[in-house]
């Protein structure tokens, strides 16, 4: 009989609720699920709401010998601290995107929002990469896995495109990806001290991570080593010292491939998540959201009760495209299944800390590029 996989979700926000749903649907591993929060009362309320096995403070969860995996669904500024603590306690770590961020490291214990926002972007790049590298090193020292929570890598459309691309033998020449909606669920998203960036970081991290993953796979398959990003150029909305609501970066890879990634908070009418792959002998259009396998018409809002349509759609009237299973089509379900499978088999993660580190490097190089008005070389 297989031993159960004991997981603790750290955090009680929007992402934690998604994780609670998805962990329950992971098959083949007997998941035992608990929650932890800095405020134990919040953990207890979350556990009651989601019928979880246990509720803990963070200290209790990290000190429990029965916990196998810590699933970090917390503000970006807490990623390094909690990863290092979990690794030191012998726990595997799943960390949401971005793996690390600049939130004011080196500016004192409680830096002001303005002092963080006006920090030189080259300094931000150095500090964010330093934190990401420290997280990888902590997990390596402890002999535990660091999983990077990039769900796009596990979205069915992108998984199938990767399989077909490998079968074709062709080479990717250009990648275009974007995630756009009307703004974050989190109140922390409007403060650089918590997020480490605006729409490019929060949303653009998805297409950037997927592009890096696809080119890594292709390079390993075709030449025995990953194809890597070598330079970045970017433009952001707004003034130089404000949190951007939209951003675009151009990534050049060492084989000449061009990647264009965009994140925006300006899109009404629901979330749009899409990746285009242009290759030497094929093309893919990967639609994560919206998808039109189901179209619905309702003459008035509330026709379908409280049933959700898709993320960032609040009404039901008129024509809509309800997503049959958003956790599946977005890759959230596949991500957790892959984590559980990897821990059970001992196989290396597909979305690992190294992918998270490279994503951080690209995104903060994009911030430096936009601030300095030039291409930033990564290596």
Residue, then its C-alpha position, 0 to 999 in steps of 0.5 A: x500500500x502506498x504511503x499517503x502524500x501529506x501536503x500543507x498549503x501555506x496561505x489562504x487566498x485565491x491561489x490557495x483555494x485553487x490548490x485545495x480544489x486541485x489537490x483533491x483531484x490528484x489521483x494515485x497518491x492518497x493526498x492528505x491535505x492541510x493548511x497553514x497561515x501566519x494567523x492560525x485562525x485564518x488557517x482554521x477557517x480555511x480548513x473548515x471551508x474546504x474540509x481539510x484534515x488539519x490547520x496549523x501555524x506556519x511554525x507548526x507545519x514546518x515542524x511537523x515530521x509528517x508533512x512531505x510537501x509545502x505548497x507556497x501560496x503566499x506573497x512573493x516577498x515570503x518565497x525565499x524565507x519560507x523555502x529556506x525554512x521548509x528545506x531546512x526542515x526536510x520538506x519538498x517545496x512547490x513555489x508559485x510564480x514568480x520564484x523570487x522578486x524584489x520587494x525591498x531587500x537591502x532597504x531596511x526592515x520596513x522600506x517605504x513603498x516609494x523607496x522600493x519603487x524607485x530602486x534602480x532596476x539593475x539592483x532589483x535584477x541582482x537581488x531577485x536573482x540572488x534570492x532565486x539562487x539561494x532558494x535553489x541552493x537551500x533545496x540542493x543542500x537539503x536534498x529536497x525538490x524545488x518545484x516551480x508552480x508554472x501552470x502553463x507548462x501543464x496546460x493540455x494545449x501547450x503539453x500537446x503542442x510540445x508533443x507534436x513539435x517533438x514528433x515533427x523534428x522542426x525547430x521553433x523560430x518565434x514565440x508569442x504569448x500573453x495573459x491579460x485581464x482586468x486586474x489582480x484578485x489580490x490587494x497586495x498586487x498594487x504594492x511593489x513591496x509585496x509583488x515585486x512588479x506589475x502586470x509584466x511580472x504577475x501575468x507575463x511570467x506565464x508566457x515567459x516560463x512556457x517559452x523558456x520551457x519549450x526551448x529548453x526541451x527543444x535544445x535538450x532533444x536536438x543538441x543535448x543542451x538547453x536553448x537559453x535566453x541571451x538578451x531582453x528588451x522591454x516597454x512598460x505602460x505608465x511612468x518610470x516610477x509606478x507599477x505598470x498595468x501592462x508590459x511587453x518584453x522581447x526575448x532573444x535565444x541563443x539559437x536566434x529564436x525570438x519570444x514576445x511576452x505580454x501581460x496586461x490589466x487592461x482587458x475587459x470581458x474575461x481573461x485571455x491566455x494564449x501562446x503562439x508557436x511558429x516553427x520551421x515546419x508547423x504552427x500552434x495556437x494554444x488557447x488556455x482561456x477563453x476556449x469555445x468548446x461550450x458556448x452559452x446564451x442567457x437573457x439575464x444575469x443569474x440565469x445559471x445561479x451562482x455557477x462561474x463562467x470563467x475567471x474575470x467574468x462576473x456576469x452571465x447575460x448574453x453570449x459567453x464561453x463557460x470553461x468546462x474545467x478551468x483548473x484543467x485547461x489552465x494547467x493547475x490540475x496537471x501541475x499538481x498531478x505532476x508534482x505528486x507523480x514526481x515525488x512518488x517516482x523520484x523523477x526530476x521535475x519538469x518545472x523546476x527551480x532552474x526554470x523559475x530562476x531563468x524566468x526571474x532573470x528574464x523578467x527583471x532584465x525586462x524591467x532594467x531594459x525598460x528603465x534604461x532604454x536598451x537591450x539587456x544581455x543575460x550572459 
